[in-house]
Amino acid sequence: MEIERWERSEEISDAEKKVIQEIWSRVYANCEDVGVSILIRFFVNFPSAKQYFSQFKHMEDPLEMERSLQLRKHARRVMGAINTVVENLNDSEKVSSVLALVGKAHALKHKVEPIYFKKLTGVMLEVIAEEYANDFTPEAHGAWTKMRTLIYTHVTAAYKEVGWAQ
């Protein structure tokens, strides 16, 4: 099976790491609001993803989702995990271990199909690019695309490691 080009992890240069970390510092200053925006767009664009969340799987209205304490809590957890990855971009072992924990938990405990990580990271990129448009140069977009790929490849590697089977 041919692996899509973006699914092969490319090395993130030091300059790209700096760009990611600079933009992320502004994003993370609004951690909960940005995280909620990402999750709401994710659930609106991919409603089947809500099946994994008993607390808000029947919510259709984005405003209702926005008020959900469970969704806000999950948004903080997602943003916290991404923050740990961004803070440790120079420590590949730490990045691998954090994303392996995320992948294994979602594979074994939550039974989430790995394709949702591809979809979620795409939505993350869209929201950050829109909300921080002045900072999102073509170079920043390239760096964040590599970051998206890094997250997805590490998480799906954990799925493979635990013998994920649908």
C-alpha positions as CSV (number, residue, x, y, z in Angstrom):
1,M,0.0,0.0,0.0
2,E,1.3,3.4,-1.0
3,I,1.8,5.8,2.0
4,E,0.7,9.3,1.2
5,R,3.6,11.7,1.0
6,W,2.5,13.7,4.1
7,E,2.2,10.6,6.2
8,R,6.0,10.0,6.0
9,S,7.5,12.0,8.8
10,E,9.9,14.7,7.5
11,E,12.6,16.1,9.7
12,I,11.6,19.4,11.2
13,S,14.5,21.9,10.9
14,D,15.6,24.1,13.8
15,A,14.2,27.1,12.0
16,E,10.8,25.3,11.6
17,K,10.8,24.3,15.2
18,K,11.3,27.9,16.2
19,V,8.4,29.0,13.9
20,I,6.1,26.3,15.4
21,Q,7.1,27.3,18.9
22,E,6.6,31.0,18.3
23,I,3.1,30.5,16.8
24,W,2.2,28.0,19.5
25,S,3.1,30.4,22.3
26,R,0.3,32.7,21.0
27,V,-2.1,29.8,20.4
28,Y,-1.5,28.3,23.8
29,A,-2.1,31.6,25.5
30,N,-5.7,31.0,24.4
31,C,-5.5,27.3,24.9
32,E,-9.1,26.5,25.9
33,D,-10.8,28.7,23.4
34,V,-8.6,27.5,20.5
35,G,-9.0,23.9,21.6
36,V,-12.8,24.3,21.8
37,S,-12.8,25.9,18.3
38,I,-10.7,23.0,17.0
39,L,-13.0,20.3,18.5
40,I,-16.2,22.0,17.5
41,R,-15.1,22.3,13.8
42,F,-13.8,18.7,14.0
43,F,-17.2,17.4,15.2
44,V,-19.2,19.6,12.8
45,N,-17.0,18.5,9.8
46,F,-16.7,14.8,11.0
47,P,-19.9,14.1,13.1
48,S,-19.0,10.4,13.2
49,A,-16.1,11.3,15.5
50,K,-18.7,12.2,18.2
51,Q,-19.5,8.5,18.6
52,Y,-16.5,8.1,20.9
53,F,-17.8,10.7,23.4
54,S,-20.8,9.6,25.4
55,Q,-21.2,13.1,27.0
56,F,-21.7,15.0,23.8
57,K,-22.2,12.5,21.0
58,H,-25.8,13.6,20.5
59,M,-25.1,17.4,20.4
60,E,-25.7,19.0,17.0
61,D,-25.6,22.6,17.9
62,P,-22.1,24.2,18.0
63,L,-23.2,26.6,20.8
64,E,-24.3,23.7,22.9
65,M,-20.9,22.0,22.3
66,E,-19.1,25.1,23.2
67,R,-20.9,25.2,26.6
68,S,-20.2,21.5,27.3
69,L,-17.9,21.2,30.3
70,Q,-16.8,17.7,29.0
71,L,-15.8,19.1,25.6
72,R,-13.9,22.0,27.2
73,K,-12.1,19.5,29.5
74,H,-11.1,17.4,26.5
75,A,-10.0,20.5,24.6
76,R,-7.7,21.3,27.4
77,R,-6.3,17.8,27.4
78,V,-5.7,17.8,23.6
79,M,-4.0,21.2,23.8
80,G,-1.9,20.1,26.8
81,A,-0.6,17.1,24.9
82,I,0.2,19.2,21.8
83,N,1.9,21.7,24.1
84,T,4.1,19.0,25.5
85,V,5.1,18.0,22.0
86,V,5.8,21.5,21.0
87,E,7.8,22.2,24.1
88,N,9.9,19.1,23.5
89,L,10.5,19.3,19.7
90,N,14.2,19.1,20.4
91,D,13.8,15.9,22.4
92,S,12.5,13.2,20.0
93,E,12.3,10.6,22.7
94,K,9.9,12.7,24.8
95,V,7.8,13.5,21.7
96,S,7.7,9.8,20.8
97,S,6.7,8.8,24.4
98,V,4.0,11.4,24.7
99,L,2.4,10.6,21.4
100,A,2.8,6.8,22.0
101,L,0.8,7.2,25.2
102,V,-1.9,9.2,23.3
103,G,-2.0,6.6,20.6
104,K,-2.1,3.6,22.9
105,A,-4.9,5.1,25.0
106,H,-7.0,5.9,22.0
107,A,-6.4,2.5,20.5
108,L,-6.9,0.3,23.5
109,K,-9.1,2.2,25.9
110,H,-11.2,4.5,23.6
111,K,-11.1,2.3,20.5
112,V,-10.8,5.4,18.2
113,E,-10.1,4.7,14.6
114,P,-6.6,6.2,13.8
115,I,-8.0,8.1,10.7
116,Y,-9.6,10.5,13.1
117,F,-6.1,11.7,14.1
118,K,-5.4,12.6,10.5
119,K,-8.7,14.5,10.4
120,L,-8.2,16.2,13.7
121,T,-4.7,17.4,12.9
122,G,-6.0,18.8,9.6
123,V,-8.7,20.7,11.4
124,M,-6.1,21.9,13.9
125,L,-4.0,23.3,11.1
126,E,-7.0,25.1,9.5
127,V,-8.1,26.7,12.8
128,I,-4.6,27.9,13.7
129,A,-4.0,29.2,10.2
130,E,-7.3,31.2,10.3
131,E,-7.0,32.5,13.8
132,Y,-3.3,33.4,13.5
133,A,-3.4,34.4,9.8
134,N,-0.9,37.2,10.2
135,D,1.7,34.8,11.6
136,F,0.9,31.9,9.2
137,T,3.3,32.6,6.4
138,P,4.0,29.9,3.7
139,E,7.0,28.9,5.8
140,A,4.9,28.6,8.9
141,H,2.4,26.5,7.0
142,G,5.2,24.1,5.8
143,A,6.5,23.8,9.4
144,W,3.0,23.1,10.8
145,T,2.3,20.6,8.1
146,K,5.4,18.7,9.2
147,M,4.2,19.0,12.8
148,R,0.8,17.6,11.8
149,T,2.6,14.7,10.1
150,L,4.8,14.1,13.2
151,I,1.8,13.8,15.4
152,Y,-0.1,11.5,13.1
153,T,2.9,9.2,12.3
154,H,3.8,8.8,16.0
155,V,0.2,8.2,17.1
156,T,-0.5,5.6,14.3
157,A,2.9,3.9,15.1
158,A,1.5,3.3,18.6
159,Y,-1.6,1.8,17.1
160,K,0.5,-0.6,15.0
161,E,2.6,-1.4,18.1
162,V,-0.5,-2.6,20.0
163,G,-1.8,-4.6,17.1
164,W,-4.7,-2.4,16.3
165,A,-7.4,-4.2,14.4
166,Q,-10.8,-2.7,13.6
